[in-house]
């Protein structure tokens, strides 16, 4: 069945039920992503993650199935809206949490679509009944489990039929204490292991494990965190395997809220690295990159590149690459304009930006990824070997003079050109500023001295309990000058090294807490626990 937008030309549209998975946007299937991006109308459950809904193309109509009328595009009945849209010739993607079949939506809404005699398709997704236990580390089938019952707690259940099987209980609606009481009353072994998981497969996932007859105590920490209506319960010996198989909640930065102060278009790589370690990155733009106030310098430099004025071009950041590339495109030039020139780059991200432009750097510092590191490897000017002694240095308006002075000492003449300006961004929302000042973030990662200055300028100084991680010595020095304690210093000046160093720090914090018999190791949780104790 085709899902291309050309289907709008047919008299009748279609409805495709799509499983979005239990919460982690990364669990969306390739087929599901394709159908969502091709649909004319996307109708999604309110709990479907925003990154999945964002796959809809710009012209698509997006509707959200929710009782909250303040939500933009809110509707009451997903099936009815899907039929109405499809009858106009639209390709409709009905996106649901989990799997359309296993989690029941197809049984409820499918007949409405079928009755309308509309073409219908189902794209399976990762079901909550299997996906969440997988993220908890519970093998539903194996040495300790041969019989698995997936149960809907909202239906009338005879618990005596489920006394020995491994149970996966969905739609608990927060009434877990009643479910436990019913199981015990029916004769289930009081010592049966039980796990209760909320917000499964997301970095907010929390799981409590214990014995069936100790549920009241077990549920306390989860109840303190908020609503249990989305909890998934597993009962049976298979739960005991979690001790060895838990892989998600044991990630080094699991659940850490990490503040990422960077330019709006550069936060992605670092945030992705942090997510892979289990963190929840919160991006706060502190810098806005804008063109120089007077473009004449850049215009002359680009003309000089074409006319053979330079021997070298040195790029100190991905922003500098972007600025030159945009100026090239403005004049109808491409990477071939740099042919015959030697190109230097500081840092992997800068080198990657050049490669994406079609240019492979001739020189990248072998050691420290900084101006000092580049100067250590830069050759002296030799009037016998070097036909031209001039270097083009496109950079930010606030860059230091270290590189210019060093190149001059090596005998080179430098055209130090402002390629872009860095402007302080607007302050983040009041709630974010409050979290920064009161220890609501577990860590903050600084990738340059300007991010330190600008974050403090627009939002205030991070709380003393917040772990401070810096990309290099210069950034750390600036942070220290502003009264911050440096907890993590990346061994290499790259965002990858910075993320890895923070993950190693977090893993050690977690292990030290476990060795000390503590159950809390996130800095923000420790602070909250101390507050409660003092009261």
VENFEN-V37457 format. One record per backbone hydrogen bond with DSSP energy under -1.0 kcal/mol. NH is the residue of the N-H (numbers start at 1). CO is the residue of the C=O. Records with the same first field share a line. If there is no record, write none. Layout:
NH: CO / CO
//
This chain:
7: 4
8: 5
9: 6
10: 7
13: 86
14: 90
15: 119
16: 92
17: 121
18: 94
19: 123
20: 96
21: 98
27: 24
28: 25
33: 29
34: 30
35: 31
36: 32
37: 33
38: 34
40: 91
41: 91
42: 61
43: 93
44: 63
45: 95
46: 65
48: 45
52: 49
53: 49
54: 50
55: 52
56: 53
60: 57
61: 40
63: 42
64: 73
65: 44
66: 75
69: 67
71: 68
74: 71
75: 64
81: 77
82: 78
83: 79
84: 80
85: 81
86: 82
87: 83
88: 85
89: 86
90: 85
92: 14
93: 41
94: 16
95: 43
96: 18
98: 21
103: 99
104: 101
106: 100
108: 104
109: 105
110: 106
113: 109
114: 110
115: 111
116: 112
117: 114
118: 113
121: 15
123: 17
131: 127
132: 128
134: 130
135: 131
136: 132
137: 133
138: 133
142: 145
145: 142
149: 166
151: 168
153: 170
155: 152
161: 158
162: 159
166: 147
167: 235
168: 149
169: 233
170: 151
173: 229
175: 172
179: 175
180: 176
181: 177
182: 178
183: 179
184: 180
185: 181
186: 182
188: 183
192: 189
194: 210
195: 234
196: 208
197: 232
198: 206
202: 199
205: 202
206: 198
208: 196
210: 194
212: 192
213: 190
214: 211
215: 212
218: 214
219: 215
223: 219
224: 220
226: 223
231: 228
232: 197
233: 169
234: 195
235: 167
236: 193
239: 236
240: 237
241: 238
242: 239
243: 240
244: 241
245: 241
246: 242
251: 248
253: 277
254: 251
255: 278
256: 253
258: 280
259: 443
260: 282
266: 263
271: 267
272: 268
273: 269
274: 270
275: 271
276: 272
277: 274
278: 275
279: 274
280: 256
282: 258
284: 260
288: 423
290: 421
299: 295
300: 296
301: 297
302: 298
303: 299
304: 300
305: 301
306: 302
307: 303
309: 304
311: 390
312: 390
313: 342
314: 392
315: 344
321: 317
322: 318
323: 319
324: 320
325: 321
326: 322
327: 323
328: 324
329: 325
330: 326
331: 327
333: 328
337: 334
338: 335
339: 336
341: 338
342: 311
344: 313
345: 363
346: 315
351: 347
352: 348
353: 349
354: 350
355: 351
356: 352
357: 353
359: 354
362: 343
363: 343
370: 368
374: 370
375: 371
376: 372
378: 374
381: 410
386: 382
391: 413
392: 312
393: 415
395: 417
397: 420
399: 396
405: 401
406: 402
407: 403
408: 404
409: 405
410: 406
411: 408
412: 407
413: 389
415: 391
416: 414
417: 393
419: 395
420: 395
421: 290
423: 288
425: 286
433: 429
434: 430
435: 431
436: 432
437: 433
438: 434
440: 435
442: 257
443: 257
444: 467
445: 259
446: 469
452: 448
453: 449
454: 450
455: 451
456: 452
457: 453
458: 454
459: 455
460: 456
463: 436
466: 463
467: 442
469: 444
470: 488
471: 446
476: 472
477: 473
478: 474
479: 475
480: 476
481: 477
482: 478
483: 480
484: 479
487: 468
488: 468
490: 470
494: 492
498: 494
499: 495
500: 496
501: 497
502: 498
503: 499
504: 500
505: 501
506: 502
507: 503
508: 504
509: 505
510: 506
511: 507
512: 508
513: 509
514: 510
515: 511
516: 512
517: 514
518: 513
526: 522
527: 523
528: 524
529: 525
530: 526
531: 527
532: 528
533: 529
534: 530
535: 531
//
